[in-house]
C-alpha cells in the first residue's frame, strides 16, 4: 500500500498542475478555457485513475495468476469507465463544442500516460 499512496500523491500533484495550467491559460487574451468543465473532467479522470490503481495495486499483493488477472481487469475497467465518461460528457451533458472535445482528449492523454507509467514502473520491479 505504500506504493499506492506514493502514486496517489503524484496523481494529486498532476491534478493541481493541470488545474493551475488551465486557470493560467484561461487568463490569456483570446483563450477560452471553461474552468467548470475543466474541474469536472479532472475530477472524473482522477476518480477513474484511483479506481484503476486500487485494482492494480490490490492485485500486486496476490499470487502470480491473480496478479495477471487484476492487471487485465484494471486495464479493461479503465477503458470501460472512460468510454462511459465520454458517453456522459458528449451525449448526456451535450458538451459537443470544439472546445469541450479538445478539453476531453487533452485531459485523457495525461491521465492515461500517468496510469500507464505507474503500472509499468511497478511491474518493472515485480514480475508477472
Number of C-alpha atoms within 10 A of each C-alpha: 11 8 11 17 11 11 18 18 12 14 19 12 12 17 19 13 12 17 16 12 12 18 15 11 14 15 12 10 7 8 9 12 18 14 13 9 15 19 15 12 19 21 13 15 23 18 13 21 22 17 15 24 23 18 19 25 20 16 20 21 11 13 10 13 10 15 20 17 13 21 21 14 16 22 17 12 16 20 15 13 18 17 12 11 18 17 13 13 19 15 11 10 10 11 16 12 10 9 12 19 14 12 17 21 11 11 15 15 10 15 19 16 11 16 21 14 12 21 19 12 11 16 12 10 7 9 10 12
